[in-house]
Amino acid sequence: MTIAALRPISLCASALALFALLQPAAQAQTIALDVPYVPTPQPVVARMLEMANVGPDDYVVDLGSGDGRIAISAVKDRGAKAAYGIDLDPRRIDEAQANAKQAGVVDKVVFEQGDLFEKDIAEADVLTMYLLNTVNMRLRPVILDSLQPGTRVVSHAFSMGDWEPDRSDIVEGARIYLWVVPAKIAGSWVIERENERFTVDLDQHFQEISGTTEHQERLRGRLNGTELRFEVDGQLYVGQVEGDRIEPISATGAVADWRARRS
Ligand SMILES: C[S@@+](CC[C@H](N)C(=O)[O-])C[C@H]1O[C@@H](n2cnc3c(N)ncnc32)[C@H](O)[C@@H]1O
């Protein structure tokens, strides 16, 4: 994406992209940040956390946490059980800790100075980012491999290449992307239905599922975390992926009595 292409969406996005081009000069003067500090406007923070449906069961991790506003809002405004922010710049950590104190959330929010690429993010229920496309793309394999299926990932301004977002929105000129980490279901499955049983080979491209049954019928589907919806032979199947099994979920118009297991 070019800087010009970013301009109509967000000036902040353009500033960050420009930084990426000028990075060697910036590095000579200061800490070698992968992304400069530009805070997310508060209405955008609010919408990011709303799109991720942050609530009391969630541990929220903000990578490159700046003055801490996303982690602090997750706890203070959305009631998240805990939040964590990491930033390479110690000045940001000092600011974030002061802001957490002022907001009265120090018991639930931790800020740590460090490199976001070295942080183990596996425990996150919600991951938030305002970084750069290049940084998101470096994080993408870690997100897909180490986060639990169903984890929500929200990014201000920057996408993740050909991993299409599950939702997006624009607030105050800033685009917000939401992805739900999909379960991994590529491979061969046996589907059992009443007295019928057939195998299906599934291909997976992020949340998009396609496949062919042993009777050469085409299957098309989509994952929302661990929830799978697919159609085969004109019939809708909705199920919950539980490791090597898929159990049916009742849904209007969907086949009721079926299940699947890896073959
Ligand atoms: C665009 S700001 C976003 C701040 C905050 N998340 C927000 O949305 O308001 C990016 C932040 O990432 C931090 N950062 C840059 N490179 C980093 C790295 N490798 N590890 C951790 N933090 C980094 C910067 O110091 C900066 O505070």
The ligand as a Gaussian input file, in Angstrom:
#p B3LYP/6-31G(d) Opt

LIG

0 1
 C        1.398000       3.945000      16.899000
 S        1.896000       3.801000      18.576000
 C        0.445000       3.035000      19.289000
 C        0.267000       3.348000      20.763000
 C       -1.010000       2.759000      21.372000
 N       -1.141000       1.341000      21.135000
 C       -2.225000       3.452000      20.825000
 O       -2.893000       2.883000      19.957000
 O       -2.503000       4.592000      21.266000
 C        3.058000       2.446000      18.477000
 C        3.833000       2.196000      19.761000
 O        4.656000       1.053000      19.546000
 C        5.860000       1.220000      20.248000
 N        6.858000       0.325000      19.626000
 C        7.507000       0.467000      18.453000
 N        8.302000      -0.579000      18.198000
 C        8.131000      -1.448000      19.246000
 C        8.663000      -2.729000      19.558000
 N        9.507000      -3.379000      18.753000
 N        8.268000      -3.312000      20.713000
 C        7.400000      -2.687000      21.553000
 N        6.872000      -1.465000      21.301000
 C        7.221000      -0.857000      20.157000
 C        6.149000       2.703000      20.125000
 O        7.013000       3.163000      21.150000
 C        4.735000       3.283000      20.211000
 O        4.425000       3.682000      21.523000

